[in-house]
Amino acid sequence: MRRSGPATFAAGVLALEGAALTVITLVELFALGSGDASSLASGVALIVLTMIGAAALFAFAFGTLRGASWARSGGVLFQVLAVALALASLGIQPTPWLFALAIGGSGIVGLALLIAVVRRDGASDPRLQGHAPDEGDDD
């Protein structure tokens, strides 16, 4: 099975985002260990949820390389959430421009790549060509 260029790049973006969340998990873990958390329970919950998000992004990256539609769907969801998070961060004063550009930029790039993958896969899917191949056409 030959992978398309957009699928490889989309998987790369998803994997990089998963790596970024892994780093954030480690930062949160060290902050919890140094006593910077106001609540131990909420700190542990945040770490666990961040780890789940990182694992999901890595799974979506692997699934996108394998051509799994569930992986592309999950990847699109994460990209939309990234863009929404970046837009929401613009309301904070002072505006965290680097954060907004990094999160929003990777979300937009990832979303565009995943849409390209879906369009490419859809163009070659006989179920989406208007009629099923074995409907008994006499043409």
Summary of the structure (lengths in Angstrom):
residues: 139
radius of gyration: 19.4
end to end distance: 31.7
largest distance: 74.7
contacts: 379
relative contact order: 0.13
helix: 77%
strand: 0%
